[in-house]
Amino acid sequence: MFQPTMRHLIIVLLLTLTILSCNMPAFIGAVGGNTTPTAVMSPSQNVAIILPSSTPKAMPVSPTPTNKSDAAQVTPSPVTKESKVYQYKRLSDPDRMQVMDLDGHWLATFTDHAYTVTLLGAKRTFTEPSAKDPVVSTVWVRVLSAPFNGAVDEHWLSQALNDHSPDVLAIAMQYISGVLPINNKDGLQIAGKASYGPVKEDDTREEGGDFNDYLGIVWKFNGKTRQPDPAFSKSLDCSGFMRMVWGYRSSLPLSYNPDGGASIPRHSWDILASGPGVVIIPDANDTQVTDFSRLETGDLVFFHAKTETHDPQIDHVGMYLGKDTGGNYRFISSRQKIDGPTMGDIGGGSILNGKGLYASSFRGVRRL
């Protein structure tokens, strides 16, 4: 009978250990504070690999371009199939990317060549005493650092979906009647009730209050310097209000004269004709806009509100807030009769549909 020697026993032991080691699961060390593991299967080895739950679920994709000319030349990339967090859907008219969660619920919309992003957020109510119906909405509006080039930065999106700081809509509401002043860290008042402008001899309000007049600061642009006008301190006309909200407060580039869409110019007609972003509804020979199917929260809306004929026809600009509880398309703008920014109905309802003053003078839409 065969009698195993010590050498034979050592060889058997080594072979056994080798076989066991080939079938043990591999482990990836935990990163961060949460080390609860999640098991996935490795198709190559059919072995459970333990991954920490703190492993990032979303990785950023290609960054947005650094300027508008880059954005105009970029061909939108195909849907990122590798995402483990989001689903993507390309839409047209205008060209845009819709983002959903894995259950198909809408999360965000990015429009090609525009800074504006609409996002799902906490439910909010926008109202003021003179508004017949409030706007109750879960849509938030934020801006990219550069126009969207067709590729979603999932890291940016994840942060934006969890950002509870004031968005563009909330910032706009910081200038209506009855709000408290807000100062920045240097003590400069950057928000609070805004007037439209000083009273003229005919008891109307003078036009001309830009963002730097409200702030009382010097503004340098295109190699020139514009001093604030003390007569327009804490005043914002319609385009000055939009420039305050989107430019000074939300960091979109500003200019005085049109520059081919690189920045927001001073006057309402120039913003529609050559501002940043994309025209959603063009001014069709001074014809009332009645189709709202392409309209999104945060879009700039343009009007020919003055009764007289003039060139250019566009003379007023505001921002669409969303449908109110009465089913109307409500906007906010700075107006003469109510003396400043309002979403209310004094001096004409702040609604885009129907036969009211602003509905009948609604002419175009641009998404910045």
C-alpha positions as CSV (number, residue, x, y, z in Angstrom):
1,M,0.0,0.0,0.0
2,F,1.2,3.5,-0.8
3,Q,2.3,5.4,2.2
4,P,2.4,9.2,1.7
5,T,5.5,10.9,2.8
6,M,5.7,14.5,4.2
7,R,6.7,15.6,0.7
8,H,3.5,14.1,-0.8
9,L,1.3,15.9,1.8
10,I,2.9,19.2,1.1
11,I,2.3,18.8,-2.7
12,V,-1.4,17.9,-2.1
13,L,-1.8,20.9,0.2
14,L,-0.3,23.3,-2.3
15,L,-2.5,22.0,-5.1
16,T,-5.6,22.4,-2.9
17,L,-4.8,26.0,-2.0
18,T,-4.2,26.8,-5.7
19,I,-7.6,25.4,-6.7
20,L,-9.4,27.4,-4.0
21,S,-7.6,30.7,-4.8
22,C,-8.8,30.5,-8.4
23,N,-12.4,30.4,-7.4
24,M,-12.4,33.1,-4.6
25,P,-14.2,36.4,-5.4
26,A,-12.2,39.5,-6.1
27,F,-12.8,42.6,-3.9
28,I,-12.5,46.3,-4.7
29,G,-11.8,48.3,-1.6
30,A,-14.4,50.7,-0.4
31,V,-13.9,54.4,-1.2
32,G,-15.4,57.2,1.0
33,G,-17.7,56.9,4.0
34,N,-20.3,54.4,2.8
35,T,-18.9,50.9,2.4
36,T,-22.1,48.9,1.9
37,P,-21.2,46.6,-1.0
38,T,-23.3,45.9,-4.1
39,A,-22.6,42.6,-6.0
40,V,-22.4,42.4,-9.7
41,M,-21.3,39.5,-11.9
42,S,-18.1,39.5,-14.0
43,P,-19.0,37.9,-17.3
44,S,-15.5,36.8,-18.0
45,Q,-15.0,34.9,-14.8
46,N,-18.6,34.3,-13.7
47,V,-17.4,35.5,-10.3
48,A,-19.2,38.0,-8.0
49,I,-17.2,41.2,-7.8
50,I,-18.1,43.4,-4.7
51,L,-18.3,47.1,-5.5
52,P,-18.8,49.7,-2.9
53,S,-22.1,51.7,-3.2
54,S,-20.1,54.9,-3.1
55,T,-18.7,54.2,-6.5
56,P,-19.9,57.0,-8.7
57,K,-23.0,56.1,-10.7
58,A,-22.6,58.9,-13.3
59,M,-19.5,60.0,-15.1
60,P,-19.3,63.3,-16.9
61,V,-19.4,63.3,-20.7
62,S,-17.9,65.8,-23.1
63,P,-17.8,69.4,-21.7
64,T,-19.8,72.2,-23.3
65,P,-17.9,74.5,-25.7
66,T,-16.2,77.6,-24.5
67,N,-17.9,80.0,-26.9
68,K,-20.9,80.3,-29.2
69,S,-18.8,79.8,-32.4
70,D,-17.7,76.4,-31.1
71,A,-21.3,75.4,-30.3
72,A,-22.5,76.3,-33.8
73,Q,-20.0,73.9,-35.3
74,V,-20.5,70.9,-33.1
75,T,-22.6,68.0,-34.4
76,P,-24.7,66.7,-31.5
77,S,-23.2,63.4,-30.2
78,P,-25.3,60.2,-30.2
79,V,-27.2,59.2,-27.1
80,T,-24.8,58.0,-24.4
81,K,-25.7,54.3,-24.1
82,E,-23.2,53.8,-21.2
83,S,-25.2,55.9,-18.7
84,K,-26.4,53.9,-15.7
85,V,-28.5,56.8,-14.4
86,Y,-30.3,58.6,-17.2
87,Q,-32.2,57.9,-20.5
88,Y,-31.8,60.3,-23.4
89,K,-34.2,61.3,-26.2
90,R,-33.4,63.7,-29.1
91,L,-36.2,66.0,-30.0
92,S,-36.5,68.6,-32.8
93,D,-38.2,72.0,-33.5
94,P,-36.1,73.2,-31.7
95,D,-33.3,70.6,-31.6
96,R,-32.8,69.5,-28.0
97,M,-32.0,66.7,-25.6
98,Q,-34.6,65.4,-23.2
99,V,-33.3,63.5,-20.1
100,M,-35.3,61.0,-18.1
101,D,-34.6,58.7,-15.2
102,L,-34.5,55.0,-15.8
103,D,-38.3,54.8,-15.2
104,G,-39.0,57.3,-18.0
105,H,-39.8,60.3,-15.8
106,W,-38.7,63.7,-17.2
107,L,-35.7,65.3,-15.4
108,A,-34.3,68.0,-17.7
109,T,-34.2,69.5,-21.2
110,F,-31.1,70.9,-22.9
111,T,-31.6,73.0,-26.1
112,D,-28.9,73.0,-28.7
113,H,-26.9,76.2,-28.8
114,A,-28.7,77.7,-25.8
115,Y,-27.6,78.3,-22.2
116,T,-31.0,77.6,-20.7
117,V,-31.7,74.2,-19.1
118,T,-35.1,73.3,-17.6
119,L,-35.0,70.9,-14.7
120,L,-37.3,69.0,-12.4
121,G,-37.3,70.4,-8.9
122,A,-39.4,71.0,-5.8
123,K,-42.9,72.3,-6.3
124,R,-43.1,76.1,-6.0
125,T,-45.8,78.8,-6.2
126,F,-45.2,82.1,-7.9
127,T,-47.8,84.8,-7.2
128,E,-48.4,88.4,-6.2
129,P,-51.6,90.2,-5.0
130,S,-52.5,91.6,-8.5
131,A,-52.1,88.2,-10.2
132,K,-55.5,86.6,-10.8
133,D,-54.0,83.1,-10.7
134,P,-50.6,81.8,-9.3
135,V,-48.1,79.7,-11.2
136,V,-47.6,76.4,-9.4
137,S,-44.7,74.5,-10.9
138,T,-42.0,71.9,-10.5
139,V,-39.9,73.3,-13.4
140,W,-36.7,75.1,-12.4
141,V,-34.5,77.0,-14.9
142,R,-30.7,77.2,-14.7
143,V,-27.9,78.2,-17.1
144,L,-24.9,76.4,-18.5
145,S,-21.5,78.1,-18.6
146,A,-21.6,77.8,-22.4
147,P,-24.2,77.0,-25.0
148,F,-25.2,73.3,-25.1
149,N,-23.3,71.4,-27.7
150,G,-25.4,68.2,-27.8
151,A,-23.5,66.2,-25.1
152,V,-25.0,66.2,-21.6
153,D,-22.5,66.6,-18.7
154,E,-24.0,64.2,-16.2
155,H,-21.9,65.6,-13.4
156,W,-23.3,69.1,-13.9
157,L,-26.8,67.6,-14.3
158,S,-26.6,65.7,-11.0
159,Q,-25.5,68.8,-9.2
160,A,-28.2,71.0,-10.8
161,L,-31.0,68.5,-9.9
162,N,-29.9,68.7,-6.3
163,D,-29.3,72.5,-6.2
164,H,-31.7,74.4,-4.0
165,S,-30.3,77.9,-4.5
166,P,-32.4,80.5,-6.3
167,D,-32.8,79.7,-10.0
168,V,-33.6,82.2,-12.8
169,L,-37.3,82.2,-11.9
170,A,-36.7,82.8,-8.2
171,I,-34.2,85.6,-9.0
172,A,-36.8,87.4,-11.2
173,M,-39.3,87.3,-8.4
174,Q,-36.8,89.2,-6.2
175,Y,-37.6,92.5,-7.9
176,I,-41.4,92.6,-7.6
177,S,-43.3,94.9,-5.2
178,G,-43.2,94.0,-1.5
179,V,-40.0,91.9,-1.5
180,L,-37.1,92.6,0.9
181,P,-33.8,94.0,-0.3
182,I,-30.9,91.5,-0.8
183,N,-27.2,92.6,-0.4
184,N,-24.2,90.8,-1.7
185,K,-21.1,90.0,0.5
186,D,-19.8,93.5,-0.2
187,G,-22.9,95.2,1.0
188,L,-24.2,96.2,-2.5
189,Q,-28.0,95.8,-2.9
190,I,-28.4,93.4,-5.8
191,A,-32.2,92.8,-5.4
192,G,-35.3,94.3,-3.9
193,K,-38.3,96.2,-5.3
194,A,-37.4,97.8,-8.7
195,S,-39.0,100.8,-10.1
196,Y,-39.5,101.1,-13.9
197,G,-38.1,104.6,-14.0
198,P,-38.6,108.2,-12.8
199,V,-42.0,109.9,-13.4
200,K,-42.2,112.3,-16.4
201,E,-44.2,115.4,-16.7
202,D,-47.1,113.5,-18.3
203,D,-47.2,111.1,-15.3
204,T,-45.8,108.2,-17.2
205,R,-42.5,106.5,-16.3
206,E,-39.3,107.3,-18.1
207,E,-37.6,104.4,-19.9
208,G,-33.9,103.6,-19.6
209,G,-33.1,101.8,-16.3
210,D,-30.4,99.2,-17.0
211,F,-28.9,96.7,-14.5
212,N,-26.0,99.0,-13.6
213,D,-28.4,101.9,-13.0
214,Y,-30.2,99.8,-10.5
215,L,-27.0,98.8,-8.8
216,G,-25.3,102.2,-9.1
217,I,-22.1,100.7,-10.5
218,V,-19.9,101.5,-13.4
219,W,-20.1,99.0,-16.3
220,K,-17.3,98.5,-18.8
221,F,-18.1,96.9,-22.1
222,N,-16.5,96.7,-25.6
223,G,-13.7,99.0,-24.5
224,K,-16.2,101.7,-23.2
225,T,-17.4,102.7,-19.8
226,R,-21.0,103.4,-18.8
227,Q,-21.7,105.4,-15.7
228,P,-24.9,104.7,-13.7
229,D,-27.6,107.4,-14.0
230,P,-28.6,108.5,-10.5
231,A,-32.1,109.3,-11.8
232,F,-32.6,105.5,-12.5
233,S,-31.2,104.2,-9.2
234,K,-33.1,101.0,-8.3
235,S,-34.9,101.1,-11.7
236,L,-35.1,98.5,-14.4
237,D,-37.0,98.9,-17.7
238,C,-38.1,95.7,-19.5
239,S,-34.8,94.8,-21.1
240,G,-32.8,96.1,-18.2
241,F,-34.8,93.7,-16.0
242,M,-33.9,90.7,-18.2
243,R,-30.3,91.8,-18.3
244,M,-30.2,92.0,-14.6
245,V,-31.7,88.5,-14.1
246,W,-29.9,86.7,-16.9
247,G,-26.7,88.7,-17.2
248,Y,-25.6,90.2,-13.9
249,R,-27.2,87.6,-11.7
250,S,-26.9,84.5,-13.8
251,S,-23.6,85.3,-15.5
252,L,-24.6,85.3,-19.2
253,P,-22.5,87.7,-21.2
254,L,-23.7,91.2,-21.8
255,S,-23.0,93.9,-24.4
256,Y,-24.7,97.1,-25.4
257,N,-25.0,96.7,-29.2
258,P,-25.7,93.4,-31.0
259,D,-22.6,91.2,-31.6
260,G,-23.9,88.3,-33.5
261,G,-25.4,86.4,-30.6
262,A,-22.4,86.2,-28.3
263,S,-24.1,88.3,-25.6
264,I,-27.4,90.0,-24.5
265,P,-27.7,93.4,-26.1
266,R,-29.4,96.4,-24.5
267,H,-32.7,96.7,-26.4
268,S,-35.6,94.3,-26.6
269,W,-35.8,94.2,-30.4
270,D,-32.1,93.4,-30.6
271,I,-32.4,90.6,-28.0
272,L,-35.0,88.9,-30.2
273,A,-33.1,89.5,-33.4
274,S,-29.6,88.7,-32.3
275,G,-29.3,87.6,-28.7
276,P,-27.7,84.4,-27.5
277,G,-29.5,81.0,-27.9
278,V,-32.1,80.2,-30.5
279,V,-35.3,81.8,-31.8
280,I,-38.2,79.5,-30.9
281,I,-40.9,81.6,-32.5
282,P,-39.8,84.4,-34.9
283,D,-41.7,87.7,-35.3
284,A,-43.9,87.0,-38.4
285,N,-44.7,90.4,-39.8
286,D,-46.1,91.7,-36.5
287,T,-48.6,88.8,-36.3
288,Q,-49.9,87.6,-32.9
289,V,-48.4,84.4,-31.6
290,T,-51.1,81.9,-30.8
291,D,-49.3,78.6,-31.0
292,F,-47.6,77.8,-27.6
293,S,-46.5,74.2,-28.3
294,R,-42.8,75.1,-28.4
295,L,-42.9,77.4,-25.5
296,E,-40.9,76.4,-22.4
297,T,-40.5,77.9,-18.9
298,G,-37.8,80.5,-18.9
299,D,-38.2,81.5,-22.6
300,L,-38.0,85.2,-23.3
301,V,-41.3,86.5,-24.8
302,F,-41.5,89.7,-27.0
303,F,-44.3,92.1,-27.7
304,H,-45.3,95.1,-29.9
305,A,-47.2,96.6,-27.0
306,K,-47.3,100.3,-28.0
307,T,-50.3,101.3,-30.0
308,E,-48.5,103.3,-32.5
309,T,-46.6,101.8,-35.5
310,H,-42.9,102.2,-35.2
311,D,-39.7,100.6,-36.4
312,P,-38.6,98.2,-35.0
313,Q,-41.9,96.8,-34.0
314,I,-40.7,94.9,-30.9
315,D,-40.8,97.2,-27.9
316,H,-41.2,94.9,-24.8
317,V,-39.7,91.8,-23.4
318,G,-40.5,89.5,-20.5
319,M,-39.9,85.9,-19.3
320,Y,-42.4,83.0,-19.4
321,L,-43.1,81.6,-16.0
322,G,-45.4,78.7,-16.9
323,K,-49.1,78.0,-17.0
324,D,-51.0,79.4,-14.0
325,T,-53.8,77.6,-12.1
326,G,-56.3,79.2,-14.4
327,G,-54.8,77.6,-17.5
328,N,-53.2,80.8,-18.8
329,Y,-49.6,81.2,-20.0
330,R,-48.2,83.7,-17.5
331,F,-45.1,85.8,-17.8
332,I,-43.2,88.4,-15.8
333,S,-41.8,91.7,-17.1
334,S,-41.0,95.2,-16.0
335,R,-43.8,97.6,-16.9
336,Q,-44.5,101.3,-16.8
337,K,-48.1,101.3,-15.4
338,I,-47.3,99.1,-12.4
339,D,-43.9,100.8,-12.0
340,G,-41.5,97.8,-12.3
341,P,-41.4,94.0,-12.5
342,T,-44.6,92.1,-12.2
343,M,-46.4,88.9,-13.0
344,G,-49.7,90.6,-12.1
345,D,-52.6,92.0,-14.1
346,I,-52.6,95.7,-13.5
347,G,-52.4,97.6,-16.7
348,G,-53.0,94.5,-18.7
349,G,-53.0,90.8,-17.8
350,S,-49.5,89.2,-17.7
351,I,-50.8,86.3,-19.9
352,L,-49.8,85.3,-23.4
353,N,-53.1,83.8,-24.5
354,G,-56.5,85.4,-25.2
355,K,-57.3,88.9,-26.3
356,G,-55.7,91.1,-23.7
357,L,-53.1,93.8,-24.3
358,Y,-50.1,91.6,-24.0
359,A,-51.7,88.5,-25.6
360,S,-52.8,90.5,-28.7
361,S,-49.3,92.1,-28.9
362,F,-47.3,88.8,-28.4
363,R,-44.9,88.5,-31.3
364,G,-41.9,86.2,-30.7
365,V,-39.9,83.9,-28.4
366,R,-36.1,83.4,-27.9
367,R,-34.5,80.8,-25.6
368,L,-31.3,82.2,-24.3
